[in-house]
Amino acid sequence: MARKVFYSFHYAPDSWRTSQVRNIGAIEGNRPATDNKWEEVKKGGDKAIQTWIDGQLDGRTCTVVLIGSQTAKRNWIDYEIVKSWNDCKGVLGINIHNLLDTNSEQSNKGSNPFAHLSLKKDGKSLSSIINTYDPPYKTSKNVYNHIAENISDWIEEAIRIRNRY
């Protein structure tokens, strides 16, 4: 059975790369908002954005953070990570910088988005708990294939890790 997954990512620079991962088909992912829908949500302010994110996370078993060059320390990505963790969802990160964008270009590797977040109970950094995967290839097709071959196992591992905490 396919897991229901929420994808967290920085929209503007990474939407093309993330669409490749979302379309793998090994998992059931959330539908991204269209540009028009997202603009409508943003017009409603922070409360509307939070409500939209909460609705998207509802019923998901895992959050996959697709890490691009500018993903770390973005307020809404942080919110999605913390909310997912607090709601007992599995959480993992996948570096996507070597996937090609719409201009057939790769980007720089981004920082770990879990490094500055910590557990409230003991202060342990989420980066020491949550797995982040960096496909060991430079060619976009090989990166894609590596993600496609492993994402289901990574999701299952993220859920097992979360169940231990």
N, C-alpha and C positions, 0 to 999 in steps of 0.2 A: 504494500500500500504506500502510495506517495505521501510524504510528509507535507503539511501545509506550512509554507515558509514565508516570512516577511523579509524583503530585501531592503537594506539600509544603504544609502549611497548619496554622494554629492551630485545632484542632478545635472547642473550645467556642464561641467567638464567631462562627466563620466556616463551620461545616459546611453551613448552608443555602445560603450564597453559593457555596461551592465545589462543591456538588452540581450547581448550574446549569452551571458550566463543565465538570465531569466528564461531564455528560450531553449535551454538544454533539454528539458522535458523529463529529467530524472526525478523532479520534485514538482509539487504544485506551488507555484509562487503567486505573490500578490500582483494584481494588475497595477501598473504604474498609472498615475494620474496623467491625463493629457495635459499639454501646456495650458490650454484654456481652463481646464478644471483646476489645475494647480494655482493659476493666477487668481481664480475665483476664491479658492480656499485662503490664499495669502491675504487677500483683501479683507478677510474677516479678522485678521490680526492673530496674535499668539494663541488665544483661546480656541479659535477656529482651527488653527494648525494642529494644536494638541488634540482636539476632539477628532480630527481627521486621522491622525496617527494612531490614536487609541482604537479607533474603529478598524483601521487596517491591521493592527496587531491582534485584534480579537479573533480567537479560534486558531491562531498559529501555534505551532509547537517549537519553532526555532526562528531566530533572527540571524540572517547572514549579512554581515557588513562587508560590502564590496569596496575594497580600499584602493582609492586612487591617490593622486599626488596631493590633494587638498582635503581629504576626508577627515583627518584627525582634528579634534577640538572644535568641531562645528556644533553649535548648540542643539540643533534638532537631532543630529546623529547621536550626540551624547544622551539626549532624552530617550531616543529609541533603544539604545544599549541598556541604560539604567532601568527603564520600564520593563524591557524584556527580561532582564535578569531578575528584577524584583517580582515579576509575574511568573517566575520559575520556568521560563522558556530557555531552551538551549541557545547559546550565542557563539558565533565563530566569525573569523575574519578571513577573507581571501584577497590577496593582492592581485589587482587587475591591470597594473601599469603596462604590462607587456602585450595586452590585447590591443588591437588596432582600433583607433577611433574612426569617425566618419571621413577623416582626411587621410586615412591609412598611416597614421602616426602613433607611436607609442609615447608614453609619458614617463616622468620620473617616479620612482618608488616613493610612496607616501609613508608618513610616520604611523606607528601603531596607535590606533584610536582608543585602545584599552589602557594605554600606559599611564594616563593621568586620572583614571577613574579607579576608585577603590571601594572595598566592602566597608560598610558602616560599622559592622560589629568588631572587626579587628584591624581595619586599615590596610588589609592586603590588596595589592594592586590587581586589577582584573587582568592585566597582561600576564600575570603569573598563573592565572587560572584558565583563561580563555585561549584556545588555540587559534593561531593565525597561520595561514598557509600561503606560501610563496612558490607557485609552480616553478620548477627548476629548468625552465626553458626560456629562450629569448624570442623564438619564432611564435607569432600569434596563434597559428594553427595548432602548434604543439601545446601551447599554454591552454587553449580552449579544450583540447582533447584530454589533457591532464585533469582539468577541472571536471569535465564531464565524467571521466572515469572514477573520480574520487569523491565528488560532492555528497553523494548519498551516505557514504561511510563517515565523512566529516560531520554531517548533520547528526547522525546517530551517536557519534562520539560526543558532540556538544551537548546533546540531551543527557547522555550518561553522566558527563561532568556536572551539569547543573543539578541533576538528581542527587549528587553526593554532597552538595552544599545546602 
